[in-house]
Amino acid sequence: MKKLIAAFVGSMVLAAAPLALSAEATKELKMAYDADPVTLDIHEQLSGGTLQLSHMAFDPLLRWTKDLGFEPRLAKSWERIDDKTMRFKLREGVEFHSGNELTAKDVKFTFDRLKQSQDFKAIFQPFSELKIIDDYTFDLVTKEPYPLLLNTATYIFPMDSEFYSGKTEDGKDKSAIVKHGNSFASEHLSGTGPYTVTERQQGVRVEFERFDDYWDTESPGNVGKITLTPIKENATRVSALLSGGVDFIAPVPPTDLERIKQDPNTSLVTMSGTRIILLHMNQERVEAFKNPKVRQAIAYAINQEGIAAKIMKGFATPAAQMSPRGYQGHNPELKPRYDVEKAQQLMKEAGYEDGFTITMMAPNNRYVNDDKIAQAVAAMLARINIKVDLKTLPKAQYWPEYDNRSADMMMIGWHADTEDSANFFEFLTFCPNAETGAGQYNAGMYCNPEIDALVNKASVETDLDKRSAMLKEVERRLYDDAAFIPLHWQDLAWASKKNVKIEPVLNVMNFPYLGDLVVE
């Protein structure tokens, strides 16, 4: 049995080298993302990069299938006990990388930690407790009947309670969640997942090796070692694949889709996305943003269809709301409203015909063409006399600035964690509340208690038709109030060498299940 011994050395996380790879896990994979995970603590930040890491080094209780159903992972089964309680049975004999055995106490440790996480606690707000029945059985209990219990359970990746408990040599709590800071969990890792982290240099590379004692012996995965290299520049990332320097890249920029399609040695996989890209207008920083006519003017000044066509090369769907087609809250009546004359008239009516100056921040390596989109928006706002001082930053530097609300307008992309409309509102438009986690990513500081109350009412409504009507009304009210500026839903694209069979492990959530990856 392999034991993981993790220690922090300089800027690297080291673990004991594997004793031996399993007979079938002999392939190596070199992959390039636009950025690497900013932390090893899977509760420090709610982001796509963190969740991608979670599916490599940890396992969820259950996970999404391609058709947005559920399949068991660490939970082998579940059953409804009453309208507020779901009982889960854990697999027995599952080991963490440390050699500790997974039991219900680890799930409870994880649940309690999620409820404390600044980023995750809003998702778990509907839950009252996790009750241990025995070593391999526990109940998830909600405060009210909750239609999204299983959706939320996909975000419980049990952590090794023994590994993450106690004190470090310098007396720090190993279980502490430190936002953008050095903590034990941000630098050390022990999960149940298919891969251990054997080396990490932030911004340079992360190395993963197959966990010999991985519980899922039926997984088809045959990759024994993965090296992740962050390559921010789109052209450089694509060239690395086409030259053979790496085997798998994501994302593929829209400008290079045809180039990759025409290359006989590579495979391209694309799918429609559900991640909304939007801008927040901070009403606490800019007095004018408190005026709904100013917010509406900005909404009319932005040409979503032009951005999707010219900057995204058609690889995006222009948006007028958060909920994509297929979500319960999607309101088909809402359309992009680009009209510069209307925007100018609204600015005049609001008393801001001469405009004003604002700051804007956006990442430059988190979303497809994020910096170019921000530049285009700044040019569009100039037409209604809003002068923009734009600053773009790499992802690792951008998120602390976002958390600090450091600019008047800020960009964010959001994929609904529960594959449901309410998740957008709970994080992006709810009145900010540090205690509950509501509005955690509402950088506009927008607040409408009536809308929040309608979302909360929908969240305990088990009649799906009634719930859908409520969520569609929420989208209508946010649209009329110009609570934020929706841009587009970002489509997804990945590419690999022909012998790397990525299609079976990809999904619309953009959490590749790399433990199941087959390399021929």
Summary of the structure (lengths in Angstrom):
residues: 520
radius of gyration: 23.0
end to end distance: 27.9
largest distance: 72.2
contacts: 1780
relative contact order: 0.16
helix: 28%
strand: 26%
